[in-house]
Amino acid sequence: MLLQLNIKNFALIQELCVEFGEGFNILSGETGAGKSILIDTIDYVLGGKFSKDLIRYGEEKTFVEAVFSIENDEVIEVLKELDIEDEGMIIISRETTLSGKSIIKVNGKSVVLSYLRRIREGLLDIHGQHQNQNLLNRAFHIYYLDDFIGEDLDIYLKKFEDLRKDHNSILEKIKELNGNEDREKLVDYIRFQIEDIEKAKLKVGEEESLNEEFNLLSNAEKISLALNKTYSLLDNQMEGISVIEGISKAINELSIVEKHFEKLKDKRERMEEALYTLEEISREVRDLSSEIHYDEFELEKINSRIYEISLYKKKYGESVEEILNYLDKLKLQYDEMINSEEIIKELNLKKEIIEEEMRAVSEEMHNIRVTNAVNLEEKVRYELAYIGMEKSQIKISIEKSKNFNLRGFDEVSFLISTNPGEPLKPLEKVLSGGELSRIMLALKCVFVDKDKIPTLIFDEIDTGISGTIAKRVGEKMYQVSCKHQVLCITHLPQIAALSDCHYFVSKKVENEKTFTQIRTLDKYDKIKEIAKMTSGDEVSDVTLENASEMVAFAELKKQEILKSYL
C-alpha cells in the first residue's frame, strides 16, 4: 500500500508531502491544478519514462520518494535477490538531473531500473490513458483467465511446468551433443586433457605428503644436529655426566636416606617415573637421528613433483581433488560425445514421450479454460453493464498454438466490441482511455479476491459518464477498495462522495510562478467540495444540503458494500 509521497521540483510541484490512507482515496480539483501530475510522480518514481519537462522550470533536478508497506511475496523475493532488508516497509527514491542522469534507491541501496520495474509489478497498477500496459498486452490475458479459474487449473499447471523443465533439459542436452560445429576439435581437446591428467598419476593427499618430505629433507642437517645434541645431553657420557645418569644418581641418594625421612619416598618414586620416560625418549631420539640423512637427488625429485602438481593445478583446478573430479567429468563428456548418436536417439525418444504428456496436460487445461471462459465472460459482461457499458460484448478467445508456451499450448486473447454493430477486436484497439479504465475496473471487480496488487490507481475513469452510471462506477471502485487501496482522480460528485479519504489539488501563483498544492479534506470540506462539483463555484445552502445528503447516502451504500464483499 502507498503510504507517503515526497516530491521536490516535479513539474508544477516545488515541494510536497502527501500521506495516503487505506481504502478509497479520491483526488479532485479544477482542471490543470496538477492532479494527474501526482500520478505522473508515482509512475516516475516506480521506473516510468523520464522527460526533461518533468523537472520544474528553473531547477537542476527533480526528486520523488514513495513509501510503501509490503503486502506481496514477489516484492519480498526481489528484495532478497538485492540483499535489501525491508521490515515490512519499502522506501523508493528517484532523482534525475537535466542531463538525464538518474539515481534510484530502494531502502537506501542503489538499484538499476530493471529491478525497480520488477518491484513495481508487485506494488501498484495505474489504469489511465497510457498506463494499461498489462491489459493491452495479450501475453498477460492467459494469466487473468487462469487466476479466475484458480485451483481447478493449478494442479495441471504444476504438472506442465515440471514436464517443461524436463523437456528443456533434454533439448539443451541434444543441442550440446549435436550443435557444435567444431565437434571433432572439441573431442580431440577433451581426449588430450584426459590423457594429460592421467599421465600425471595424481593422488589425493600426495601433495601434502610431498611438502612434508621436502620440508624434512631441506632441513635434514639442522634436524640431525639437534637430535644428536639432544641425545648427547640426555644419555651420552662423552659429554660429561648426562641428564639420565644425573637423575639415576639422585634416585640412588634418596633411596639411601628415605627410610629416615618418609616424605622423600614420594619424590623418589616420581623421579623414577621421569627417568623411565626420559630413557624412552632418549632411545626414540637416537632412532630418529639414524633415519635423518640429506639426499640431494631425492630433494630435487620431490621438488620437481611439487612443481609438476602446481602446473596441473593452474590448468585444471585449485587442488588435486578438484583436478580428479574434473577428470571424471571429462571422461563422461568424452563418452557422451563419442557415443552421441546413440545418446541423441535415446534423448529424442524421451523428448517425444514428454511432449505427448505435455500435450495431454495442455489439452486438459484447454478444456478447463474453455469451460470457465464462458463463466468469466458472463461476469465481466455483468460488471460492464452495471457501469454503463451494457452494449459492450466481450469474448475470450482461446486458440491452440503449434508450439508450447509457459502455460500449455493455449493463446488467450480478450476481444471486445464497445458499440453495437462493431466487430469484436483486441483490447489494444480500444482507443478511449476512459473505456479502457472501466473495462479494467470490471475485470478488477471479478478478480477482487485473487488480485495480488495492493494499490490501484484510476485516472480518467469518469470520462464520458455522469448521473447513475457515475454512481455505479464509484460503487464498483469502492467494492475493489474493500480489498485493495484505490486512488482515483475524478471530477464527479457521485464518485467523490464514496471516498474514505479526499484530497483537494489546487494551484496558486506567487511572484509569477505557479505552484501545485494539496490538502486533505475533513468531512465539512468534503461536502463543500462535492457541492462545488455539482454547481460550480457558487455554493448555496441548498447545494450544500444536497451534497451533505449525497455523502450520507454514500456512507449507507458503503456499509452495504462492505457487508457484501468482506
Salt bridges, closest charged atoms under 4 A:
ASP43 OD1 - ARG120 NH2 2.79
GLU81 OE2 - ARG118 NH2 2.96
GLU95 OE1 - LYS61 NZ 3.66
ASP125 OD2 - HIS127 NE2 3.99
ASP125 OD2 - LYS444 NZ 3.28
ASP146 OD1 - ARG369 NE 2.82
ASP146 OD2 - ARG407 NE 2.73
GLU161 OE1 - ARG164 NE 3.39
ASP162 OD2 - LYS158 NZ 2.87
GLU176 OE2 - LYS173 NZ 3.93
GLU184 OE2 - ARG183 NH1 3.42
ASP188 OD1 - ARG191 NH2 2.52
ASP196 OD1 - LYS199 NZ 3.75
ASP196 OD2 - LYS315 NZ 2.93
GLU198 OE2 - LYS331 NZ 3.07
GLU206 OE2 - ARG305 NE 2.72
GLU207 OE2 - LYS313 NZ 3.09
GLU245 OE2 - LYS249 NZ 3.63
GLU258 OE2 - ARG268 NH2 3.02
ASP266 OD2 - LYS267 NZ 3.85
ASP266 OD2 - ARG270 NH1 3.42
GLU272 OE1 - ARG268 NH1 3.15
ASP287 OD1 - ARG286 NE 3.66
GLU308 OE1 - ARG305 NH1 2.93
GLU336 OE1 - LYS173 NZ 3.04
GLU355 OE2 - HIS167 NE2 2.82
GLU355 OE2 - LYS351 NZ 3.39
GLU356 OE2 - ARG359 NH2 2.92
GLU363 OE1 - LYS400 NZ 2.91
GLU377 OE1 - ARG381 NH2 3.55
GLU383 OE1 - LYS476 NZ 2.83
ASP410 OD1 - HIS366 ND1 2.80
ASP410 OD2 - ARG369 NH1 2.94
GLU422 OE1 - LYS425 NZ 3.84
GLU428 OE2 - ARG138 NE 3.25
ASP449 OD1 - LYS483 NZ 2.45
ASP451 OD2 - LYS444 NZ 2.41
ASP462 OD2 - HIS491 ND1 3.99
GLU475 OE2 - LYS471 NZ 2.51
ASP500 OD1 - LYS558 NZ 3.00
GLU510 OE2 - LYS508 NZ 3.17
ASP525 OD2 - ARG519 NH1 3.45
GLU555 OE2 - LYS558 NZ 3.18
GLU560 OE2 - LYS557 NZ 3.23
